[in-house]
Amino acid sequence: MPLNSHVMQDKLPIVVPIDLGDRRYEIYIGQGLLVSEVFQFLPSRQKAVIVTNETVAPLYANILRKALSQRYAQLQVVTLPDGEAYKNWETLNLIFDALLESECDRKTVLFALGGGVVGDMTGFAAACYMRGVDFVQVPTTLLAQVDSSVGGKTGINHPQGKNMIGAFYQPQAVICDIDTLTTLPDRELSAGLAEVIKYGPIADLSFLQWIEDNIDALLRRNPDALAYAVRRSCEIKARVVGQDERESGLRAILNFGHTFGHAIEAGLGYGQWLHGEAVGCGMVMAAELSLRLGLIDVAQVTRLRMLIGRAGLPVRGPILDATDNAGRYLQLMRVDKKADSGVIRFVVIDSTGTAHVQGAPDTMVREVVDACCA
């Protein structure tokens, strides 16, 4: 599928709706949105708080402040430390401290300016402060634009498990400015591509083919390629979330690669591998499990492994325990959110481009870990 068939028309924002009844909202995708009139739909309020981190703040905090200055009488910026290692109670309390010190009320709006960590923590803070205030996602990483900013999952990590403490809480809008991806480090861009790639094998094989055809353009940060990747990813996620907001069934397929990936993150220590790196490797492992379950053939595993490698992501898992590596993976996966009464639930794929959740024997999982780890 050629790239030029998906060029943004006249650079106008693309709008992808999330249909959740009276909590419906829109995802806006385009270039230059931080300096556009896209924020004019927001109601005027007395106070707004921009939550960002020490990496993103120097790049975009003042730009967003200027864009919001006509809508809010008082604007404050809260700057958090950067990194997955800080996605915890201590950092979350920095947001609450600022809100309380500024006497923010229930009409205050929070703006999450940054990647997935900032978005998850800001959303969780918004869900908790005074039992709920409005917030808007302004994701500045590819991973956040195609995944974590969409769908209302918020939370923090616990030393024993990733995202184990949180809430479902939907934003008022998601503003994806493709221009912010120009300042993204190459490693972070690759990490975001993992979450783009996952949508292909679980929901749209034609999109998987498009990614294969355009992976070089994506790595070069071609704005039209990035805009289409964000758009199609958001369309797929919006459809799934619209049917299953709280992950009681269908939405679980969006965790393809995450069960193995979360074990990697927790086992290594948060921040050693980026989330997208762990998910990319986790998808290879989940595909290998799908093969052993008889759902796909070797060619499909090879195809996915090659694409993930071309995206600059690891395709072999780390050793988490020199004595019993597979046992350590199993131990960590049993405390994953998707486990049910201690039974690990894996997202597996089939040859038609769909996915489902099921268990697998420990012996088979051990074989997968042994085959896929360095």
N, C-alpha and C positions, 0 to 999 in steps of 0.2 A: 504494500500500500504506500504510494508515494507521499513524501512529506508535504508537498505543495497542495495536496488535497485538503489539508487541515489548517492552512494559514488563517490567522485571525483576521476577520473582515474589518478593514479600516482601523485595526487596533482597538476596537470597542471591547469593553469587558465582556467576558463570557459569564453567564449566570447559570448556575446549577442549583436547583431547589432541593432542599431536604424536606420531604413531606411528612410531618409529624403532627398533623391536625393543627390545634391552636398554638403549637410550639414550632410551627414551620419557620424555616429561615433559608437564606440564600448564601451560596458560595460565589464570590466574585473573583474572576480570574482574568488577569491582563497585565499589561506593562504600564508603569507610571501610576499605579493606583494610589500610592502614598501621597502623591501630589495632585490627585484628581478630586473631583467632587463626589466620590463614591461614599464618603462619610456623611453626606448631607441628609441621607435618609434617617439618620439617628435623631431621636428627640433631644432637644436642648435640656441639659441638666446643670445642676450647680457644680458638681464635682465629678472628675474623672481621674483615674489612676492608671498610669502606664506601667506595667510590670515587664521588665526586660532583664538582660544579664550584662555582665561587664564587657562581653565581646560585641554584642549587638548595639548596646547603648550609644557608643561613639559614632556608629554608622547611621542609625535611623531614629533614635529617640527624639531628637530635635525636629526632624522632618515630620514625624507623626504628631508631635506636640503642636507644630504649626498648623497641620491639617485639622486638628481638633479644636483649635483655639476659638473658633467662631461658635462652637456648639456648647462649650463648657466654660463656666466662669472661673473655676479653679482647676488647675492641672498639676499633677504631681507625678514624678518618675521614681519608681522603686527599682533599684538595680541589684540583682542577685548574683552570686558567684556562678560561674559557668561550668556545666558538666553534669553528667548522670550521677556522679558521686555525691552531689549536693541536693538530690531529689529526695529530701527527707523532712522530718518534723522541724528540725532547727531552722532550715531555710524557709519552710512554709511560714513559720512564725515571724519571719522578717516582714512578710506581706501583712499579716495581721497587726503587727506592731505599728506599721506605717498607717494602716487604716484607722486604728484606734487613736493614735497620736494626732491625726488630722481630723478627728471627729467625723469620719465618713458615715453617712446614713444609708438607708436602704435604697435610696435613689442614685447612689454612686454607681458609676460604670467602670469596670476594670477592662483594660485592654492588654491582651497577652501578646507582646512583641518579641518574637524569638522563635526558637525551635520547639521540639516536642516537650522538653523538660519544662520550659517556661509555660507553655500552653497547658500542660497537665496540672502544674502547681497553681497557676492562676485560676483555672477552672475549678479546682478543688477549693481554693480560697473563696471564690465567688459562691460556690455551693454552700459553704459553711458560714460565711460572715453574715451575721444577723439572720441566719437561716435562709440566705439566698439573695444575692444581688445580681444584676445583669453583667454579662461580660461579652467581649468581642474578641475573636481570634484573629491575629495579624501574623501569620506564620512566615518566617524568613528563611526556612530551610526546605529543601525539596521533600524530605521525609515528613515534615509537619504539614506541608501543603497537600500532599496526596493521602495522608493517613491520619496522624494523631490529632490534627485540628478539627477533623470532621467526625461527627457522630456522638459527641458528648461524653466520652470516657475521660475522667479526670482522676488524679491520684498521685501518690508518692510511693517510693520503694520502702521495703523493710529489709533488714540484713538477710532474712531468710527467704525472701521472694520478691520479685519485681512487680510493682503496681498492685500490691496486696491490700493497700489501704486507699480507698477513694470512693467516688460516687459517679453515677450517671447524671450529668448536668449539661444541658444543651446551651450553646452560645446564641447570641442574638444574630450574629452574622460571622462569616469567615471571609477575610480579605486576603487574597493570594496575589501579591505583586511579584510577577516573574522577574522584575529587575533586581530584586533583593538576592536572587540566586547568583548574580554576577560576582558577589563578594564572598560566596561560599567556598571554603577550602575544598580541594579536589576530593579529599577523603570523605568529607561530609556529603558531597554530591553523589559519590558512589553509594554511600550508605542510604541515601534517599532512593536511589534507583532500585534497591532491593524491594522496597515497598511498592514501587511501580510494577516491577516484574511479577510480583506475587499475584496481581489481578489477572494475568493471562491464564495460567494453568487452572485457576479456581473458577473462572467466570467467562473468559472471552479469548479463545485461541487465536482469533484474528488480531486482537490487540497484542498477543504474544508475538505474532509474526511481525506486526508493525514495530514493536520494540527491537526485535532482531534486525530489521531493515534500517532502523534509525538510531541504533545505540551509539554510533560514532557522533552523530549530530547532537545527541543528548549530552555526551561527554564534552563536546565543544561548546555546550551551553547555547545552542541555537534557540532563540526565543520562541520561534514557532513550534519547534519540536517539544520544547519544555511545556509550552502552553497546552499543546494537545495531550501530552502525557499527564499533566495535572488534571485537565478536563476529563479525560476518559477514566482516570483513576477515581475521581470524585463522583462521576456518574455511576460507576459500579458500586462504590461504597454507599452513595445516597440511596440507591435501589435496595441494597441489602439492609441498611439501617432503617429505612422506611417500613420494611416488613418485620424487623426484629430489633427494636431499639435496645433492649436490655440483655441481648445475647442469650435468649432462652432456647435458640435453635439455629436458624440460618446464619446469623451474624458470626457464629463461631468459625465459619470457613475463612473469615478474614485473618484468622490466626495461623494460616498456613506458614510453617517454618518457625513459628514462635515458641512452641513447646520446647523444642531442642534449643532454639536461640536464647530463650530466657534462662535455661540451665547454663549455657555458656556464659552469659552475663553475670549471673549470680556466682557461678563457680570460679570465675577469674577475678571477680571484684568489679563492681559497677564502674564503667569508664575505661576499663582496659581495652575492650572491644566496643566500638560504637554499636548502638542498637541495630542499625541496618546491616552492619557486618555480621553480627550474630544471626540475624534473620536470614541473610543470604546463605550462609553456611547451613542454617537450620532447614532451609528449603531443600538443599541437596540431600540432607539426611532424611527429610520427610518423603522426598521422591524415592529414595532408596527403600524406605519402608513400604511405600506404595507398590514398588516393584515386587518386593518379597511377599506382599499380600496378594499378588496376582492381578493388580488393578491396571498397571501400565507395563510397557516393555522397556528393555534396556535402552533403546534409541531415545525414548522420551526422557529418561534420566540423564543421558549424555547431552541431549539438547539443552536441558535446563542448566546443567552444570557448566556447559560452555558459555551460555549467555551470562550467567552469574559471574564467571571468570572474566568475560569481556567487559563487564561493568566495573571491574576493579575490586571485586569482593572476594573474600576467602572462600574456598570450596572444600577445605578440610578442617575439621574441628580440632580444637586444642585438647591437650591432655590435662584433665582436671585432677586426676589422681594416678600417680605412677603405679600404685599397687593394684587398684581396681577401678580403672577409668569408667567402664560402662556402669559399674555399680554406683559411682558418684553421680553420673548423669541421671540414672534412675531415681536416686535419692532426691535430687533437686527437682526433677519433674513431678514427683509425687506431691510436692507442696505448691505446684503451679495452680493458678486459679481454675484451669480447665479440668483438673483432676476431680474425680467423682468418687467419694468414699475411699480414697487412696488408689483408685484405678486411674491410670494415666490415659487421657483421651487425646488422640492425635488427629490433626487435620490431614487427610490423605486425598490424593487426586486420582482421577481416572482418565481414560483416553479421549473422552468427549469434551474435556474442558470444564468439568464440574468437580466439586469436592464435597466431602462429608466428614463427619467425626466418628471415630471408632477406637476401640482399644486394640492392643496387640500383646502377644505373649512376651514376657520379660526376656525369654531366650532369643526371640527375634529382634527385640530392641537392642539387646547386647550385640548381636551380630551386626546390626546397622552401625552402632557406635564404633565397634572395632574396625569395620570396613571404611568408615568415613573420617576417622581421626588420624592426625599426623603421628 
